[in-house]
Amino acid sequence: MSRWLKSRVSYSNVDFPDRQTVEYFWEVLLTECLLKETRVFTIQRGGPDSELLPSSSTCFNILFLPQYSSKSKLKEKLLLGHL
């Protein structure tokens, strides 16, 4: 899981002195957040239909998904949030 996750992250403006901070980040994320959770993730209603993007709580593996009025709107928001 950690190798898969790390392989999907890109870094921007991370110079040599920052590398230790990045390593700390992975250690904390993997030990405190991801490895303690047995579920993959939970989808939770993120409010009524709106123009807001879905949001998440990564340490708790929760995706807050607004109650969009249509499939096309859901797709638009998910793809926009992915960019």
DASULNOR-V320893 format. One record per helix or strand of 3 or more residues. SS is the DSSP state (alpha for helix, beta for strand). FROM is the first residue (numbers start at 1). TO is the last residue. Records with the same first field share a line. If there is no record, write none. Layout:
SS->FROM-TO ; FROM-TO
//
This chain:
alpha->2-6 ; 16-34 ; 58-60 ; 71-82
beta->42-45 ; 55-57 ; 62-65
//
